[in-house]
Amino acid sequence: LHAIPKEIAREVQPSPEPRESGAVKFMLSTSDVPAERVRLQSLGATILQRAWQNPEESFDAADLEGNVFGVHHA
């Protein structure tokens, strides 16, 4: 994971669809799942709340390039 240079980031076009078939899914932990969901949405992430996930404990999301990652309670 890294930050790309701002001049390149300006050119990144959001992916219309999350890439669900990736071979790798990063899992990130937080002590406040609801607050992290709000923060990521404010940055442009697409929240993918799965039917089997408790929204207080975990969710999946897709970044602006469509890469799917998970967030769960630490």
C-alpha positions as a Markdown table, in Angstrom:
| # | Residue | x | y | z |
|---|---|---|---|---|
| 1 | Leu | 0.0 | 0.0 | 0.0 |
| 2 | His | 1.3 | 3.4 | -0.9 |
| 3 | Ala | 0.3 | 6.9 | -1.8 |
| 4 | Ile | 0.7 | 7.7 | -5.5 |
| 5 | Pro | 2.0 | 11.2 | -6.4 |
| 6 | Lys | -0.7 | 13.8 | -6.5 |
| 7 | Glu | -0.2 | 14.6 | -10.2 |
| 8 | Ile | -0.9 | 11.0 | -11.0 |
| 9 | Ala | -3.7 | 10.6 | -8.5 |
| 10 | Arg | -5.6 | 13.5 | -10.3 |
| 11 | Glu | -5.7 | 11.4 | -13.4 |
| 12 | Val | -7.1 | 8.2 | -11.8 |
| 13 | Gln | -10.6 | 7.5 | -12.9 |
| 14 | Pro | -13.0 | 5.8 | -10.5 |
| 15 | Ser | -13.8 | 2.2 | -11.4 |
| 16 | Pro | -17.6 | 1.8 | -12.0 |
| 17 | Glu | -17.6 | -1.7 | -10.6 |
| 18 | Pro | -15.7 | -3.3 | -7.7 |
| 19 | Arg | -13.3 | -6.0 | -8.8 |
| 20 | Glu | -14.8 | -8.9 | -6.8 |
| 21 | Ser | -12.6 | -11.7 | -8.3 |
| 22 | Gly | -9.2 | -10.5 | -7.2 |
| 23 | Ala | -6.9 | -13.1 | -5.8 |
| 24 | Val | -6.0 | -11.0 | -2.7 |
| 25 | Lys | -8.3 | -9.1 | -0.3 |
| 26 | Phe | -6.6 | -6.9 | 2.3 |
| 27 | Met | -8.2 | -7.0 | 5.7 |
| 28 | Leu | -7.8 | -3.9 | 7.9 |
| 29 | Ser | -8.8 | -3.6 | 11.6 |
| 30 | Thr | -10.2 | -0.7 | 13.5 |
| 31 | Ser | -11.6 | -0.1 | 17.0 |
| 32 | Asp | -14.5 | 1.9 | 15.5 |
| 33 | Val | -16.1 | 0.2 | 12.5 |
| 34 | Pro | -19.0 | 2.7 | 12.0 |
| 35 | Ala | -16.7 | 5.7 | 12.1 |
| 36 | Glu | -14.3 | 4.1 | 9.7 |
| 37 | Arg | -17.2 | 3.4 | 7.3 |
| 38 | Val | -18.2 | 7.1 | 7.4 |
| 39 | Arg | -14.6 | 8.2 | 6.9 |
| 40 | Leu | -14.0 | 5.9 | 3.9 |
| 41 | Gln | -17.2 | 6.9 | 2.3 |
| 42 | Ser | -16.2 | 10.6 | 2.6 |
| 43 | Leu | -13.0 | 9.7 | 0.7 |
| 44 | Gly | -14.9 | 8.2 | -2.1 |
| 45 | Ala | -14.8 | 4.5 | -1.2 |
| 46 | Thr | -17.8 | 2.3 | -2.1 |
| 47 | Ile | -19.2 | 0.4 | 0.9 |
| 48 | Leu | -20.1 | -3.2 | 0.2 |
| 49 | Gln | -22.1 | -4.2 | 3.2 |
| 50 | Arg | -22.7 | -8.0 | 2.9 |
| 51 | Ala | -25.8 | -9.6 | 4.2 |
| 52 | Trp | -23.8 | -11.9 | 6.5 |
| 53 | Gln | -21.8 | -9.0 | 8.0 |
| 54 | Asn | -22.8 | -7.2 | 11.2 |
| 55 | Pro | -22.4 | -3.5 | 10.3 |
| 56 | Glu | -21.1 | -2.8 | 13.8 |
| 57 | Glu | -18.3 | -5.4 | 13.4 |
| 58 | Ser | -17.3 | -5.5 | 9.7 |
| 59 | Phe | -17.8 | -4.4 | 6.1 |
| 60 | Asp | -16.2 | -4.7 | 2.7 |
| 61 | Ala | -15.4 | -1.6 | 0.6 |
| 62 | Ala | -13.9 | -0.8 | -2.8 |
| 63 | Asp | -11.4 | 1.9 | -3.4 |
| 64 | Leu | -11.5 | 4.3 | -6.3 |
| 65 | Glu | -9.8 | 1.8 | -8.6 |
| 66 | Gly | -12.3 | -0.9 | -7.7 |
| 67 | Asn | -10.0 | -2.9 | -5.4 |
| 68 | Val | -12.1 | -4.7 | -2.7 |
| 69 | Phe | -10.8 | -4.7 | 0.9 |
| 70 | Gly | -12.4 | -5.6 | 4.2 |
| 71 | Val | -12.6 | -3.7 | 7.5 |
| 72 | His | -13.3 | -5.5 | 10.8 |
| 73 | His | -13.3 | -4.7 | 14.5 |
| 74 | Ala | -9.9 | -5.0 | 16.2 |
